[in-house]
Structure formats: C-alpha cells, structure tokens
Amino acid sequence: MGELIREFDWSKTSLGPIAEWPVHLKATVGLMLPARAQIVLFWGPEFVALYNDAYAPTIGDKHPKALGHPARVNWAELWDDLEPLLQQVLLTGETVFAKDRMFYIERHGYPENVYFNISYSPVHDENGRVDGVLCIVDETTRRIVAERALVKTEERLSNALQAAGLIGTFDTDLRSGMVYSDARFANMFSVDPQKAESGLPLADYLAGIHPDDVKLVSDGIEQAITTGEKCILEYRVQSKEGTVRWLEVHGQCRYDESGSPWRIPGAAVDITDRKRAELAIAHFAAIVESSDDAIISKDINGVITSWNTGAQRLFGYRADETIGNSITMLIPDDRKNEEPAILARLRRGDQVEHFETVRRRKDGGLIDLSLTISPIRDTHGKIVGASKIARDITDRKAHERLQNTLLSEMKHRLQNNLSTVLAIARQSFRGHEAESEDFRKFEARLLALASGHDLIARKSWNSAELGDVVAQLLNVHGRQRFEIDGPDVRLSPKSALALTLALHELATNAAKYGALSIPTGKVTIAWDVEQKAIPSLAFRWQERYGPAVSQPSRKGFGSQLIERVLAFELGGQVHIAYPPEGVVCEIIAPLSAEWEKEVKGSPPAQN
C-alpha cells in the first residue's frame, strides 16, 4: 500500500500533493502503513480513504479503487450507516467504539452482512481541530457466523436426541438376502414402509446409500460376517430428491447351529444433526486455533482445560504444559487477589469485559493484557467454567505511559515558563510604587491563566469541562456566594483559556466594586444549549444584591478582554450590561469544534 499511495496522483484530490500534506496527516499515514491491524483513514469533509495492507482484504474488490476517493463513492451501499459514525467523530471529536458491529456491504459482487469490532478515533491538528477519522477494525464475521451456526446446530441436535422416532430397527436374512424393518428404518432409506415389514431385497436398501459410502458399508457387512464382532458404521443415505442424511448403524452377525452366517439384526439412528454440529464445532475450533488472541478455558476452580496457539504465542507455554494446571501460574504474585474476585463474578454468571491487567510469560517477563471472560454453562444452565480471551496491549500501555510522561513534561515546562514571566515582571515593577496595582493585576491574570492550563492538562491537553472552569471561582471567592446551573459542556483548550480569563476579570471587578464586594452580594452563573439550526451555547453572568451599578466612563483592559478577545476566540457574541441591580455578561456562541455538548447527558451542575 505504501507504493500505491506514493504513486497515486493526489493532486487531483482534496488532499493535494503529498509534499503539501500537513504534518499530522503524514504522521498518521506513517503510523498506519506498517501496522498489522486493519486500519483505514478517512480524511477531510469528503472522507477521502487511505488504508494499509491489512485492511485491503476486508473490502474485497473495492481495493484498490477505493484509495484516494471519497468514502461515499466506494461505500455507497452502506453510506447511510457509515456516514453518521464518521460525522460524529469529525464533529464531536469523540471516539466511536463498537463490538461485533454489523454492516451491509457488497465487496465480492454480492450483498452480505459482515461484522467488525470498530474503533473510530479523531485525528487532531496542532490547534485541536479534527481533520480526519482513524478507523481501526477487526472483522469478526467468521466467528459470528460460526457461533450462530453452532447454536442452531446444538438446538437441532438436542431436539433430535429427544425424539425416539429417529431410531429404526432392521433384521437382515443373509440366506434369502431380504431385509425386514420397521417404518422408521425404511423411511431412512427411502423404501416403501408398508412393504418393509414383510421384507424387501437388500439391494433396495443399498440403493439408498450415498454412492461414495457403498464400499464402506459392503466392507463393514463382510467384516461383521467374517469376525462375528459387533459392527458400528457411520455413513450417508440419499433420498430420491437428493437430500443427504447421516446414519449411525449398529449390527452383529448371528450364526445357525452349523456355524453358518444366518442373520444380522440391528438398529440405526439419524445422526445428521450431530454431524453438522461436529462440523460446526470443528470449524469453530479452527477459528479459535487460528486466532491471534489467546483463547483459554478453565473450570470453575480456575484449572486450565484448553489452550490455543494464540495463547502459546502470547505466554510461551505449550498446551501440555498448562492444561490441568491452575490459571494462577500466569498471575504475578502482586495480583494473586484478582483470580478469586474473577471466579466469584463468574459463579454469579457475570461477564468480565475488557479487564486490563498484567500477566507473566514463561520466560518471566510481564505483559499488559486486556481480558474478556465469559461463563461456560452446561446443558442444564449450570456454570461449569469460563472462557477467557486475552489480548496483548503492551504496546498500547507503553504508548500511554510515554504520552503521560510527555504531557507531564509539557505541563512542567509551561509552569516554569509562567514562573519565569512572573519573576521578570516582579523585577520590572520593582521600585515603581505607582505601578504596584498594575503588577498585582498582571500577576492575578497570569495565575488565572496558569489555573486554566491546569484544567486542560487534566484532560491530556485536549479539553476542559465548562463546569470545572466555573468551579475555579468557587475555590477563590467561596461557594456560598454563587448560584450555578448548567449541563455538561466540553470546551476546546483555546476556549477554556479564554473563558477562564474572562471569568477572572468579571470576578475581580465584582470583588472590588460589585456583588462580591459586600457580604450579601450574590452571583448567578447559568448556561444552556439552545437547539437552533446551529446549536448554540447561551452563558450568563448576573450579579445581584450588591452596590448600585452605573455605566463606567471608559472601558478598561478587563472589559476589552471580555468583549473582544472572548468573542473572537469563541466565534460568538459577548455583551456586558450595567443595570443598577448588578453587572450582567451574556455570551452566545455556536456549538462547533470549539464547543462540544456531551452526547451522554448528565445531570446539570447545581449549587
């Protein structure tokens, strides 16, 4: 795929030539191409497709024509299903995750329903804007189909075994070559059941045997006559309509007084459903065995009962080294308490999903794993064990640790820079008594800016909650002075910093001249999302019960920061009014990439 991407004429697409691609696009493609996971990247408003070698087989004959074209062109049959997922990530910046998600697709010249585990994540530019959607997928169609086929087969087999009508009896007279049977046995071989009891030639029954199994049956009868041992044969019979069914036939030769073969009585049972079940189980076992994930089963006491090739690759143990031993052989000493808790949940019938932990390999090395553990029940519904799927997440964990280290270092350096600026300011203002008030204002604004950066750092420098920005004021001026009401709204870093500074200016003025300057004063801060053609955030600061307010003769730096800078950063409108009962500041800003309302609604923050 790397060569195809390099040779593709990108100048004819909305992405432009590769040389002009932004850094974050080049970096994302560079990470995607060598990955063994199935990855497709949809870029820009048109969702232009780029993907790696591992992903190409999942789209069949759509490859390679899908490369470099908008997704709606080559995924037209499922665009109504796919587009909302991509738009959700592009517009909200949230990751969309689903397990065994069904899609309708036409990838081999015919329609089919396929299943994928999906993780659609945003790709941000240096300003936090979402420019693309990185889709990491894992097709699970074969497993889903096998599981459903197995369930259906087991149901049919259970019903078949309960039906006595599936057993037929016969008695073959070796001297006359006639077979006497009941109606059930006759129906199995498509012969006349009314004549079967009176006897029909053996040839009539042999004619109903599948051509490929005739020799098997003939050899089996000959051996039974020669040895006198019980004969058990499994073979196929074929109806006149072509329907094929499997039989398990038991018989044993009887001899007359002279020792000559006389008759072979016996019985047959229809095992068609069992054979189909065995085929499905074998198919499912092959899927399990070929899985890259470690798939292990254990009994209710934690003793290992099965171990696939993926488990051998992951842990280094062969199956014969683990089966019959306790699963605790894989658990480090400092995590031994996890297994009793897991077994307790399984005994209650709970499923343990995406449990992240650490396990030990045969060589003593530790690996980070994500475990999914499900209870196994017998035919009576009793829990007799558990099935465990273990996925290696060592690389992901290492990436997370590196990311946390880099974010921590970034925060530390930023704090050092702000401290350096503050120190320089102190030196610059030293000896200027007339300007000491200006320095205190500058210092307070710088500290407010630092607090805003701390909030953003908590969310990995991606965002900050509006409620958290407001809560900073409560810590400074006292919770009892404020009335807060509003839903959860996530801010971009730029918006969070701008609002932090604006609220600082409002609170500072209120503490000097407004509602917060006297004990009885109150401030109400409320916000809501207005559902219009373009959803907007309505934010209101209102002071009450403070000193009488009048229009100031001039606008200071704080007012200009609020009305101009904040409006510019939020792409909205900011208005400050000075009615006698208290200052009012209103903000109207569109919900866009800069402001995001939580998709999962939460109770409003109140005080």
Secondary structure, DSSP 8 states (H G I E B T S, - for coil): -HHHHHHS-GGGSTT--GGGS-HHHHHHHHHHTT-SSEEEEEETTTTEEEE-TTTGGGGGGGTTTTTTSBHHHHSGGGHHHHHHHHHHHHHH---EEEEEEEEEEESSSSEEEEEEEEEEEEEE-TTS-EEEEEEEEEE-HHHHHHHHHHHHHHHHHHHHHH-GGGEEEEEEETTTTEEEE-HHHHHHTT--HHHHTT-EEHHHHHTTB-GGGHHHHHHHHHHHHHH---EEEEEEEE-TT--EEEEEEEE--EE-TTS-EEEEEEEEEE-HHHHHHHHHHHHHHHHHHH-SSEEEEEETTSBEEEE-HHHHHHH---HHHHTTSBGGGGS-GGGTTHHHHHHHHHHTT--EEEEEEEEE-TTS-EEEEEEEEEEEE-TTS-EEEEEEEEEE-HHHHHHHHHHHHHHHHHHHHHHHHHHHHHHHHHHHHTT-GGGHHHHHHHHHHHHHHHHHHHHHHHTTTS-EEHHHHHHHHHHHH-GGGEEEEE--EEE-HHHHHHHHHHHHHHHHHHHHTSGGGSTT-EEEEEEEEE-SSS-EEEEEEEEESSS-----SS--HHHHIIIIIIHHHHTSEEEEE--TT--EEEEEEE-STTEEE-SS----EE-
